[in-house]
Amino acid sequence: MHLPARPAHEAARLAALRQYAIVDTEPEPRYDEIARIVARAFDVPMAFISLINEDRHWTKAGIGYSGSIARDITFCTHAIEADEVLLVPDATQDERFAANPLVEPEGGVRFYAGAPLVVPGGHRLGTVCAVDVRPRTPKRELLVLLGALARQVVELLELRRRSKRLAESVENARTLGELIPICAQCRKVRRDDAFWSSLEGYMSDRAGTRFARGRCSECKPPASPSPSLGSAELSQLPEDFDELPEVSAEENSATAAIEAALRDLSLPEAELGEALTILDAQRREIDELHRVSAELSELLAGIRTLGELIPLCVDCGKVRQDNHYWSSLEDFVEARAGSRFSHGICPSCLRELYPDLADAVLSKQG
């Protein structure tokens, strides 16, 4: 049996696969429906969507097969070696597969066609494939359909990943829009764990904010060597922080290609109608996923500058707004994220300012 070589960039491919967090997830109708279209269009007993991890061929959706097997004996491991469809009309006549344990038994695999799932970045994570126990030579239109369905799966995976990342980013920044306890004396804020920290540290943890420290025009002495940060200097600063995921609003070309390929196959009217009904439902679902992702992206846009480099005066603690106006950090956060602050006094300041009352007050607070 011919064992396929591991892809040249296998570590990067596996890292890309992990980003989608799809392996070992529960069945989902959107993927099951694609496997069903493949089985009926090819008229085969087995069709599935597979993903290849370190040592397993795992089936996300399958007709006639489900579960996982060792990756080295699968046809799909060969299929992820190239961008085009892998076609095996008769496995018993193909030296790569003739001695394969999936082929050798009576009633074993004879026909295989698999289109790789090529994600942005060029990595091939798995396949959409059709399998039969009889040798066969499919029409070209079927291979075109298989490639279009693979692109559809990739779009679903990509939208799922983007929406998840956007939702996580929104959740991480969500508390910036809530009521934040702040000490009126030292300006520290209280975290969820009752630990008090600087507002800068709080923003850094919650929104990835970074601060460029200098002196504002009011605090800068005439002969001070410490520069005041201006727009020219800021434009030269590196932008090495993570960008928020962007959502493409482009039309789903895979769906259009699938519909065209289905019509070219001259399927029986009932089968064509059923496939087009499934496709229309998927089109609406993809449009909805795009809409949700766009809304999440728009929501994050309002607080996106909180993750960028913010000029902060090291003397008075003010930050510079886009209009070169310097304001308190609290006012800046309130304007950008809708945060509100409840002013009080932290334990350290309470003990420093009111040592006689501190223990009694703190004991009542628990």
CORCORWO-V415055 format. One line per field, one symbol per residue. psi: psi as a letter, one per 30 degrees, with the letter a starting at -180 (. if undefined). Layout:
psi: ???
//
This chain:
psi: kjkkkkleheeeeeeeeeffhfkgllkkeeeeeeeeeeeeefhlfkkljlkjaegkjkjekkjfklallkefglefeefgflflkkkjejffgjfffegkffeelkgakekkkkkkjjlkffkjfalklkklgkkljlleeeeeeeeeeeeeeeeeeeeeeeeeeeeeeeeefeffgajkkkkfefgllklfggkklleeeeeeeeggklkjkbklfefjlegkfjlkjleeeeffkkiglkkkklkkglkjfeeeeeeeeeeffhlkeeeeeeeeeeeeeeeeeeeeeeeeeeeeeeefefgeffgajkkkkfefgllklfggkklleeeeeeeeggkkkjkbkleeeeeeeieffeeeeeeef.
//
